[in-house]
Amino acid sequence: MTMKKLAISVAAAALMTSPALAEVDFTGKTIEWVIPFSETGGSAKWANFFAPLLSQELPGNPTVVVKFMPGAGSTKGANWFQEQEHKDGTLLFGSSGSTQFPYLLGDPRVRYEYSDWIPVMATGTGGVAYLNPEDGAKFDGSANGLKDVDLIFGSQGATGLDLVPLLAWQLLGMSVEPVFGIKGRGDGRLMFERGEATIDYQTSSGYLSGASDLVDAGTAVPMMSWGALDEDGNIVRDPTFPDMPSFKEVCAATDGCETEGVAWDAWKAFFISGYPSQKIAFLPKGTPQDVIDTYVAAFEAVRARPDFAEISSNEVGEYPMFVGEGAVKATAEATRVTPEAKAYVIDWLQSAYGVTIE
């Protein structure tokens, strides 16, 4: 096909799709973006960041309201969303690693199926672990000085996103006692602030908007980020926190921690599932194509804003944003792990915490 014919073909395709987009009008409507966590965590920060931007780009500029439905490590909200069907395009759902992990592990609480949902946008994230000042003074780039310290961590549950830090700390040979039952990572930060926990982590948005203030005030000491993936699938430093060592670096510097083998492969598999494609926005099953296209176009417009890179790095970190087919691919990557990684983690959950997946 010549370049002229290609240009005509693209223009014709644009003309064919524009009437469909024009028919969807949200004037005077309110869109509910449901987040299955509390209003204090990273997912809340993520949705609250994107909600006004989405409102500006959807036709009719509807009000986008973020609503919270915490419970059962996010499976309560996900099970509710599974029962929803398209009505008028005014429902959006936000998933995260804590929703994906129970699905991957076959958690009996899970009554939702990702293949029924329609992903329209996805973003990656990172995570940062930090310590109280007393124990932070013992961290020298390795965890060797922390192995005899009994630490306390406020956790949403071992089968959710907290699986990644809990397994990381175990691989480092650290003694971290989780207090299960909090509803969001923001609640874990509050435990840390009150002195009820001595170690914590936040996803990047939660760290940037809350925990970094603790570091600035001298009441928290950053330990490490989980890292990021380069184009070849290697763990590298998180671009949002380039001065902070990655977990891989800390592991390599710590006696007895190996960056290869079945335990490392299992950690990395769940890290990939939980972070590089961590937060995903879905429309419910049955949503017609014109509504899907309208949301994809709106998120594309958000991503294309001249100021998007700057404002997003300040609020949610420097991570790629996937839209449309990119979001579909990101969802596929976030909802699969190898049988070997799954088996290792299931055995570890049983031996470490008495958690049985049936």
Secondary structure, DSSP 8 states (H G I E B T S, - for coil): --HHHHHHHHHHHHHHHHHHHHH---TT-EEEEEESS-TTSHHHHHHHHHHHHHHHHSTT--EEEEEE---GGGHHHHHHHHT-B-SSS-EEEEE-HHHHHHHHHT-TT----GGGSEEEEEE---EEEEE-HHHHTT-SSSSGGGTT-EEEEEES-TTSTTHHHHHHHHHTT-EEEEEE--SSHHHHHHHHHTTS-SEEEEEHHHIIIIIHHHHHHTS-EEEEE--EE-TTS-EE--TTSTTS-BHHHHHHHSTT--SSSHHHHHHHHHHHHHTTT-EEEEE-BT--HHHHHHHHHHHHHHHH-TTHHHHHHHHT-S--EEETHHHHHHHHHHT---HHHHHHHHHHHHHHH-----
